[in-house]
Amino acid sequence: MNLILEKSKILNLATKYGTPLIIIDHSIIKESYKTFCKNLPLIKPYYALKANPEPNIANTLYKLASGFDIASWEEFMIIYDVIQGNENEKEQFMNEKVIYANPVKRIESLKKLSKYNIRMTFDNYVEVEKIAKYCKNARLVLRVDVPNLRSIVELSTKFGANQNICLDLIKYAKKFGFDVEGLSFHVGSQCINFDNYIQAFEITHKIFEQAKEIGHDLTLLDIGGGFPVPYDENAPSFESLTKIINEKIAQYYNDPNIEIIAEPGRFIVATAAVTVVEINGKALRNDKTFYYVNDGVYNTFSGVIFDHIQYHFKAFKEGVLKESAVVGPTCDALDKISLDEQLPDLAVEDLLYSENTGAYTNASATHFNGFPPAKIVHINI
């Protein structure tokens, strides 16, 4: 990412609010959203709230006319609370601009959503029965299993119906009064293998054609997320991916009656945050300096464990760089953020910062060992 702030301003904010501190720059969020829309003009973005569920982020994207991908009743309420207008206007927005994209939902959530006509995904027979019993007003979207090869976070072993049973699932849903609206897929988070998208388009197009042959016209395609973020120079460019996606849409879905949506999450928020930490301890281990900081893999840097992302650090001080380790504050030896950082000689109470910490960081932070999550400050809202 381009550094969202000058070092001096990062330092000033850390001094004002204390550390650990996550600084979220909404100008970057807006820029990423507009980049997505510019490069994929035929696709409506539905921000995946799980990437970062901060209400201020939801509010910024709501003002940009984004839709939302939710995975729980609790995420539903985050969106509900940022919508402007009366009850009827809120209900209309939730029905038209939200997709409940968790293929297996809690019964309690379905009960609470029973009055809405919200879209929701499914990928098995039991889920059809469950939705019919507790949320009969739902509009169904079938999640299809597609390749997730070389995506950083693989999802296909847990979700997605095999293409061989998709027609049967559509017919089964019909027996319960549901006309399945369309298909969804997800190629895996932080997808660096664009063949996944190509195969996913081919698979879903085949199912669209098969459904048409039995008199069922599908009208929605949800291409999920997975859009790569430049955590480092090895990430393929977003523009190269969008060229492929636009070509496949022109080839397979050149039909004004088919609505195409996507669920960008990481792409929208990852580069919009920087995290500042303080060095609380220093030790030499096997000729390598270990810096113990006041945030770790159980907090903001949870992505090291859950999201398979390697974060890196920079110092505010200058000096000769040498290989160092940055580790978290808990008693668990797992709490190592990075063992291969190039840092100058630093002291206790010095600060470090880490870029690209906007996605799947505070979203999955815990209170392990009693350490609270980092404070969050929003700028340029």
Long-range contacts (C-beta under 8 A, 24 or more apart in sequence): 1-28, 1-230, 1-270, 1-271, 1-272, 1-355, 1-356, 2-271, 3-274, 3-355, 4-28, 4-271, 4-272, 4-273, 4-274, 4-355, 5-274, 5-379, 7-316, 7-353, 10-274, 10-276, 10-316, 10-353, 11-316, 11-351, 13-276, 13-377, 13-379, 14-276, 14-351, 17-375, 17-377, 18-375, 19-276, 19-277, 19-278, 19-294, 19-295, 19-351, 19-374, 20-275, 20-276, 20-277, 20-278, 20-293, 20-294, 20-295, 20-299, 20-300, 20-374, 20-375, 21-275, 21-276, 21-374, 21-375, 21-376, 21-377, 22-273, 22-274, 22-275, 22-300, 22-357, 22-361, 22-362, 22-374, 22-375, 22-376, 22-377, 23-273, 23-274, 23-275, 23-276, 23-377, 23-379, 24-52, 24-54, 24-56, 24-57, 24-269, 24-272, 24-273, 24-358, 24-376, 24-377, 24-378, 24-379, 25-272, 25-273, 25-274, 25-379, 25-380, 26-56, 26-57, 26-60, 26-272, 26-378, 26-379, 26-380, 26-381, 27-379, 27-380, 28-271, 28-272, 28-358, 29-57, 29-60, 29-61, 29-268, 29-269, 29-272, 29-358, 30-60, 30-64, 32-267, 32-268, 32-269, 32-271, 32-272, 33-61, 33-64, 33-66, 33-268, 34-64, 35-238, 36-227, 36-262, 36-264, 36-267, 36-268, 39-238, 39-239, 39-242, 40-242, 40-245, 40-246, 40-262, 42-246, 42-249, 42-260, 43-223, 43-245, 43-249, 43-260, 43-261, 43-262, 44-259, 44-260, 44-261, 44-262, 45-261, 45-262, 45-263, 45-264, 45-268, 46-97, 46-98, 46-99, 46-222, 46-261, 46-262, 46-263, 46-264, 47-263, 47-264, 47-265, 47-268, 48-101, 48-225, 48-263, 48-264, 48-265, 48-266, 49-75, 49-78, 49-79, 49-265, 50-75, 50-265, 50-360, 50-363, 51-265, 51-266, 51-268, 51-269, 51-270, 51-358, 51-359, 51-360, 51-363, 52-265, 52-269, 52-273, 52-358, 52-359, 52-360, 52-361, 52-362, 52-363, 53-78, 53-363, 54-362, 54-376, 54-378, 55-81, 55-82, 56-378, 56-381, 57-269, 58-82, 59-381, 60-381, 61-268, 66-97, 67-97, 67-98, 67-99, 67-261, 68-97, 68-98, 68-99, 69-98, 69-99, 69-101, 69-225, 69-263, 69-265, 70-98, 70-99, 70-100, 70-101, 70-102, 71-100, 71-101, 71-102, 72-102, 72-106, 72-109, 73-106, 73-108, 73-109, 73-112, 73-113, 76-100, 76-109, 76-112, 76-113, 91-115, 91-116, 94-118, 99-141, 99-184, 99-222, 99-261, 99-263, 100-138, 101-143, 101-184, 101-222, 101-224, 101-263, 103-127, 103-143, 103-159, 103-160, 104-159, 105-130, 105-131, 107-134, 110-134, 110-135, 110-138, 111-135, 113-138, 119-181, 119-220, 121-184, 121-222, 122-169, 122-173, 123-159, 123-160, 123-161, 123-169, 124-161, 124-169, 125-169, 125-172, 128-169, 128-172, 128-173, 128-176, 128-178, 129-176, 131-176, 131-178, 132-176, 132-177, 132-178, 136-177, 138-178, 139-178, 139-181, 140-173, 140-178, 140-179, 140-180, 140-181, 141-180, 141-181, 141-182, 141-183, 141-184, 141-220, 141-222, 142-166, 142-169, 142-170, 142-173, 142-180, 142-182, 142-183, 142-184, 143-183, 143-184, 143-185, 143-186, 144-183, 144-184, 144-185, 144-200, 144-203, 144-204, 144-207, 145-185, 146-185, 146-186, 146-187, 146-196, 146-199, 146-200, 146-203, 146-204, 147-187, 147-195, 147-196, 147-199, 147-200, 148-186, 148-187, 148-188, 148-191, 148-196, 149-188, 149-193, 149-195, 149-196, 150-191, 150-192, 150-193, 150-196, 151-187, 151-188, 151-189, 151-190, 151-191, 151-192, 151-193, 151-196, 151-226, 152-188, 152-189, 152-190, 152-191, 152-192, 152-307, 152-308, 152-309, 153-188, 153-189, 153-190, 153-307, 153-308, 154-188, 155-186, 155-188, 155-189, 156-186, 156-188, 159-186, 160-185, 160-186, 163-203, 163-206, 163-207, 166-207, 166-210, 167-207, 167-210, 167-211, 167-214, 170-211, 170-216, 171-214, 174-216, 179-216, 180-216, 180-218, 181-218, 181-219, 181-220, 182-218, 182-219, 182-220, 182-221, 182-222, 182-258, 182-259, 183-207, 183-208, 183-218, 183-220, 183-221, 183-222, 184-221, 184-222, 184-223, 184-224, 185-222, 185-223, 185-224, 186-224, 186-225, 186-226, 186-263, 187-224, 187-226, 188-226, 189-225, 189-226, 189-266, 189-307, 190-226, 190-228, 190-229, 190-231, 190-235, 190-266, 190-308, 190-309, 191-226, 191-227, 191-228, 191-241, 192-228, 192-234, 192-235, 192-236, 194-236, 194-240, 194-241, 194-244, 196-226, 197-223, 197-226, 197-241, 197-244, 197-245, 197-248, 198-244, 198-248, 201-245, 201-248, 201-249, 201-251, 201-252, 202-252, 204-252, 205-252, 205-253, 208-252, 217-257, 218-258, 219-257, 219-258, 219-259, 220-258, 220-259, 220-260, 220-261, 221-253, 221-258, 221-259, 221-260, 221-261, 222-260, 222-261, 222-262, 222-263, 223-260, 223-261, 223-262, 223-263, 224-262, 224-263, 225-262, 225-263, 225-264, 225-265, 225-266, 225-267, 227-262, 227-264, 227-266, 227-267, 228-267, 229-266, 229-267, 229-270, 229-271, 229-356, 229-359, 230-271, 231-270, 231-309, 231-310, 231-356, 238-267, 265-359, 266-359, 266-360, 269-358, 269-359, 270-356, 270-357, 270-358, 270-359, 271-355, 271-356, 271-358, 272-358, 273-356, 273-357, 273-358, 273-361, 274-353, 274-354, 274-355, 274-357, 275-300, 275-301, 275-353, 275-354, 275-357, 275-361, 275-374, 276-351, 276-352, 276-353, 277-313, 277-351, 277-352, 277-353, 277-354, 278-349, 278-350, 278-351, 278-352, 279-346, 279-347, 279-348, 279-349, 279-350, 279-351, 279-352, 280-329, 280-348, 281-348, 282-346, 282-347, 282-348, 285-325, 288-323, 288-324, 288-325, 288-339, 289-322, 289-324, 289-325, 289-343, 289-345, 290-324, 290-325, 290-326, 290-327, 291-324, 291-325, 291-326, 291-327, 291-343, 291-346, 291-352, 292-327, 292-328, 292-329, 293-326, 293-327, 293-328, 293-329, 293-337, 293-352, 294-329, 294-371, 295-328, 295-329, 295-371, 295-374, 296-327, 296-328, 296-329, 296-330, 296-335, 296-337, 296-371, 297-328, 297-334, 297-335, 297-336, 297-337, 298-328, 298-330, 298-332, 298-335, 298-365, 298-366, 298-368, 298-369, 298-371, 299-328, 299-365, 299-366, 299-368, 299-371, 299-373, 299-374, 300-357, 300-361, 300-362, 300-365, 300-373, 300-374, 301-328, 301-337, 301-354, 301-357, 301-361, 302-360, 302-361, 302-364, 302-365, 302-366, 303-357, 303-359, 303-360, 303-361, 303-364, 304-336, 304-337, 304-338, 305-334, 306-360, 306-364, 307-359, 307-360, 307-364, 309-360, 310-338, 311-337, 311-338, 311-354, 311-356, 311-357, 312-338, 312-341, 312-354, 312-355, 313-337, 313-338, 313-341, 313-343, 313-352, 313-353, 313-354, 314-343, 314-352, 314-353, 314-354, 314-355, 315-343, 315-344, 315-346, 315-350, 315-351, 315-352, 316-350, 316-351, 316-352, 316-353, 317-344, 317-346, 317-350, 318-344, 319-344, 319-345, 320-344, 320-345, 326-352, 329-369, 329-371, 330-368, 330-369, 330-371, 331-369, 332-368, 332-369
